[in-house]
């Protein structure tokens, strides 16, 4: 029996939580899935899964074997991709993890253009603001806006994310307009759970100021805070790419224009520089080129937009 297919069946059963779900995804019968699992266990020489009517779980051997199975499938995909003729371009499915705000506001139209340019590829976007385990969650690429990468991560710097402090005109009429960063301490500041929840950092020609802020609403999704600010809920610190059209329309007002909030890097995080699928390399270059041509992500041009 095909060991590579058996490996793929095992990984799908683990990822989808049941043999039935894996069978449906792989377009196999449940009996065939069981046969592939039995064949793989025979090859390994040990039981890989605890099977009950209610629950499926990995044995210790299964837990140890799973990363090697994922690596086998990745290597097989690399070999297949290497054999594709250059004129056909990259192919295959890519799984991307990124935040909802970045995905909806900037990334989605870029992916549409990428898929039109490379019709043999497809993309699965996982929306998640937290760090992900690339291997366990089968993620090919994580796009993160942060200044704190984890040690030993393989990452490529793609651009700079600028932020802006803003509020709705209605809130400012009611609560007043701060003219200095320290005055934010007297306002209701809507905070992002993963960055600057209690302290907002500002810089200008005079130096740096760290301001302790407080408010009655926080979220791990910047879109929630943006909507709250639009409805007069308080002052928020937002990425420029999300706030720019609202500032331009007057629905939000930029505050403290002489002070620049701390910029963040946008990074591509992936498993390996050497074992990279052609489709992933093409996507990375495509995103990097679009960021480099977009004034929202460039320091001097972004300052003019503000």
Residue pairs with C-beta under 8 A, 6 or more apart in sequence:
1 35
1 36
1 39
3 39
3 40
3 43
4 72
4 73
4 76
5 36
6 36
6 37
6 39
6 40
6 43
7 40
7 69
7 72
7 73
8 26
8 73
9 22
9 26
9 28
9 33
9 36
9 37
9 40
10 36
10 37
10 40
10 48
10 66
10 69
11 66
11 69
11 70
11 73
12 22
12 25
12 26
13 19
13 21
13 22
13 33
13 37
13 49
13 56
14 49
14 58
14 62
14 66
15 22
15 138
16 22
16 25
17 56
18 56
19 30
19 33
19 34
19 37
19 51
19 56
20 30
22 28
22 33
23 29
23 30
23 32
23 33
26 33
28 36
37 48
37 49
40 48
41 47
41 48
44 61
44 65
46 59
46 61
47 59
47 61
47 62
48 58
48 59
48 61
48 62
48 65
49 56
49 57
49 58
49 59
49 62
50 56
50 57
50 58
50 59
58 66
67 135
70 135
70 138
74 275
75 275
77 92
77 277
78 275
78 277
80 92
81 90
81 91
81 92
81 277
81 278
81 279
82 278
84 90
84 91
84 278
88 120
89 118
89 120
89 282
90 118
90 120
90 121
90 277
90 278
90 279
90 281
90 282
91 118
91 120
91 121
91 278
91 279
92 120
92 121
92 122
92 277
92 279
93 121
93 122
93 123
93 124
94 121
94 122
94 123
94 124
94 140
94 141
94 277
94 279
94 280
94 283
95 123
95 124
95 126
95 137
95 138
95 139
95 140
95 141
96 123
96 124
96 125
96 126
96 139
96 140
96 141
96 142
96 143
97 125
97 126
97 127
97 128
97 132
97 137
97 139
97 141
97 142
97 143
98 107
98 125
98 126
98 127
98 128
98 142
98 143
98 144
99 127
99 128
99 129
99 144
99 145
99 221
99 222
100 127
100 129
100 221
100 223
101 221
101 222
101 223
101 226
101 239
101 242
102 143
102 145
102 239
102 241
103 125
103 127
104 223
105 241
105 242
106 241
106 296
107 125
107 143
107 287
110 286
110 287
110 290
111 123
111 125
113 286
113 290
114 121
114 123
114 282
114 283
114 286
114 287
115 121
115 122
115 123
117 286
118 279
118 282
121 279
121 282
121 283
123 283
126 132
126 137
126 139
129 194
129 220
129 221
130 194
130 220
131 142
131 144
131 150
132 139
132 142
133 139
134 140
134 142
134 269
134 270
134 271
135 271
140 270
140 271
140 277
140 280
141 268
141 269
141 270
141 280
141 283
141 284
142 268
142 269
142 270
143 158
143 266
143 267
143 268
143 269
143 287
144 266
144 267
144 269
145 161
145 239
145 264
145 265
145 266
145 267
146 195
146 264
146 265
146 267
147 262
147 264
147 265
149 155
149 267
149 269
153 269
154 269
154 270
154 271
154 272
154 273
155 267
155 268
155 269
155 270
156 267
156 268
156 270
156 284
156 288
157 265
157 266
157 267
158 266
158 267
158 268
158 287
158 288
158 291
159 265
159 266
159 288
159 291
159 292
159 294
159 297
159 298
160 263
160 264
160 265
160 266
160 297
160 298
160 299
160 302
161 239
161 240
161 241
161 263
161 264
161 265
161 266
161 297
162 239
162 240
162 260
162 261
162 263
162 296
162 297
162 299
162 302
162 306
163 237
163 238
163 239
163 240
163 261
163 262
163 263
163 264
164 237
164 238
164 240
164 243
164 247
164 254
164 261
164 306
165 184
165 200
165 235
165 236
165 237
165 238
165 254
165 255
165 256
165 259
165 261
166 229
166 235
166 236
166 238
166 243
166 246
166 247
166 252
166 253
166 254
166 255
167 229
167 234
167 235
167 236
167 252
167 253
167 255
168 229
168 230
168 231
168 232
168 251
168 252
168 253
169 250
169 253
170 232
171 229
171 232
171 233
171 234
171 235
172 253
174 232
175 187
175 188
176 187
177 253
177 255
178 184
178 186
178 187
178 235
178 255
178 256
179 256
180 256
181 200
181 202
181 209
181 211
181 256
181 259
182 209
182 211
184 200
184 211
184 213
184 235
185 211
185 212
185 213
185 214
187 213
187 215
187 234
187 235
188 214
188 215
188 216
188 217
188 233
188 234
188 235
189 200
189 213
189 214
189 215
189 234
189 235
189 236
189 237
190 215
190 217
190 218
190 219
190 225
190 228
190 229
190 233
190 234
190 235
190 236
191 197
191 198
191 213
191 215
191 217
191 218
191 225
191 237
192 218
192 219
192 220
192 222
192 225
192 237
193 218
193 219
193 220
194 220
195 264
196 213
196 237
196 262
197 218
198 212
198 213
198 214
199 210
199 211
199 212
199 213
200 210
200 211
200 213
200 237
200 261
200 262
201 208
201 209
201 210
201 211
201 261
201 262
202 208
202 209
202 210
202 211
202 256
202 259
202 260
202 261
202 262
203 209
203 259
203 260
203 262
204 258
204 259
204 260
209 259
215 234
215 235
216 234
217 225
217 228
217 233
217 234
218 225
219 225
222 238
222 239
222 242
223 242
225 236
225 238
226 236
226 238
226 242
226 243
226 246
228 234
228 236
229 235
229 236
229 238
229 252
230 246
230 251
230 252
235 255
237 261
240 296
240 302
240 305
240 306
241 296
241 297
243 252
244 296
244 305
246 252
247 253
247 254
254 306
257 306
260 303
263 299
266 291
266 297
268 284
268 287
268 288
270 276
270 280
270 284
291 297
292 298
295 301
295 302
295 304
295 305
296 302
296 305
